[in-house]
Amino acid sequence: MRAMLYDGTSPELRAAELDDPVAGAGQLLIDIAACGVCRTDLHVVDGELAHPKRPVIPGHEVVGRVAAIGAGVEGFSPGERVGVPWLGHTCGQCRYCASHRENLCDAPGFTGYTLDGGYATRIVADSRFCLPLPSRYSDVEAAPLLCAGLIGYRTLKMAGDARRIGIYGFGAAAHIVAQVARHEGRTVYAFTRAGDTAAQALALDLGAHWAGSSDERAPDELDAALIFAPAGALVPVALGAVAKGGVVVCGGIHMSDIPAFPYALLWGERRIVSVANLTRADGAAFMACADAVALRIRTRTYALADANQALADLRAGRLAGAAVLRIGD
């Protein structure tokens, strides 16, 4: 099979021809049709996440069709379309797994990080963590649902019933969660990099009430702020924008250091929380939501061989929406 490999020596992936994987007990062998390019992939190849599998095939927004079924697998058929998300395995035994918090598992496996991912033509995945996908989305459109959508959905859930939602960093996750928030009747305020008029225009097109740069104040106090940009400096900025009792939710797996800030910004029962991974229950709930809402997924497609260019465009902020590798026919 063809794959793009990260070997830990350079952020540049290298093309490789590898033996086809084989579905073991409990696994599916999947022919990959598309794989999203996520900021977490950047954190892996830029060395910001410690201890990746080396070499590893990145990619954890995987859409494909079942090619073979391992022993003991139930509920899947050859040719069926499935998605493979970031959370690829859990121990099932630690106190977190035992209390329905498998996203905090002590011994997890992560697709494209500690397990080989979707920048390839084939993948094997634990069938218990594979997700059915709404048929209304093409393979390319479905790919960003598997992390940008899922993490955005969990981040929004952490905001509770907040009505006025500020979103900092209007990329792949934000452009999906903004539509979910609007569907739920919330008011969305979008904050982008200074001068990123393309992202601001996208936010307004998707129903945001207001869009501007992160160094501007929204016209109203926020009830919650969702931060998707990996910039710790946005935390005190967001705290300054939320009303008393509001929450700042950090939706990324990696963020630069949060600078010191005066206690007055936190006082008034404001809170800062983080989002860690996802659960299979999140996956089922979000896919049902995506089927009901008819999300508009903005994508830019690349060939598998152009994965380095997709990562470079994401790193440089040249994308509005999500980058997706088109792999299968």
C-alpha positions, 0 to 999 in steps of 0.5 A: 500500500502507499503511505506518507510516513513521519519518522521523527527526524523531520516535519516532512513526511516521506512517501513509502510503499508498505505491505498491506496490513491484515485485520486481526481479531476485533479489527477491520481492514479498510480501503481509505477513500479520504482522510482529513488533515487536522491541526493535531497532525501538525502537532505530531509532525512539528514535535509538539506531542511527545512520544509518537509511534515512530515511524507513524502514518498520520491522520485520524479523520479517516473515511473508507470502506470495509475490505476485510473483517477480523475474527470476532467482529460483529455489526459490519459488512464488506463494502460498508462505509465507516469512519476511524476517529482519533480515539482508536483504542482504550483499555476498558479497565481503568477507573476512567473507562469504568466510569464512562469516561473513556476519553480519559483512559490511562492506556489509550491508542490514538489513530495517527499518533500511537497507531498508524493512521489514514495518510495511506491507502489502507488501515486496520482499526479496532472495530469497536471504535469505528463509526457509521457515517451519515450518507448525506455527506460525500467521503471528502465532506465526511472526513472532517466530521471525525475530529473537527466535528467531534471535538467541536461538538464536545467543546460546545457540550462543555459550554452547557446551555450558554446562549452567546458563544464566542469562537476563537480560531475559525478553522475546520472545527469552528466552521462546523461547530458554529453551524451546530450552535446556530441550529441550537438557537445560540448566537455565534461570535467569530474571532480570527487572526487579525486580517483573516478576512476569508475566515471572517467572511466564512463565519458570517456566511455560516450564520455568525452574528459578528466576526472580527479579529481576536484583539477586538471585543464583540459587541456583546458579553459572551456566555462562553468562549470556545478556543480552537487556536493553539495560542495560550495568550487567547485564554485571558483574552477570552476570560475578559470577554465572558460574562460572570459565570461564563466558561472558557473551553480550550478545545485543542490537544496542544496549546502554547503556555497560558500567560499570567493574568490578574485574578479579577479576570477569573473572579465572578465564577468564571471557569477555564476547562479543557477538552480531552479526546472523545468517547464513542457516545460522543461519536454516535451523538454527533453523527446523529446531529450531523445527519439532522443538521445538514452541515455545509462542510468547506474543504480543500482537497489534496492528493495523498502525495501532496500531504506535506503541502496540505500541512504547510497550508494549515501551518501557514493559515492559508485554509478556510475550512478543512483540508482533506486528502482524497485517496480512493476512487 
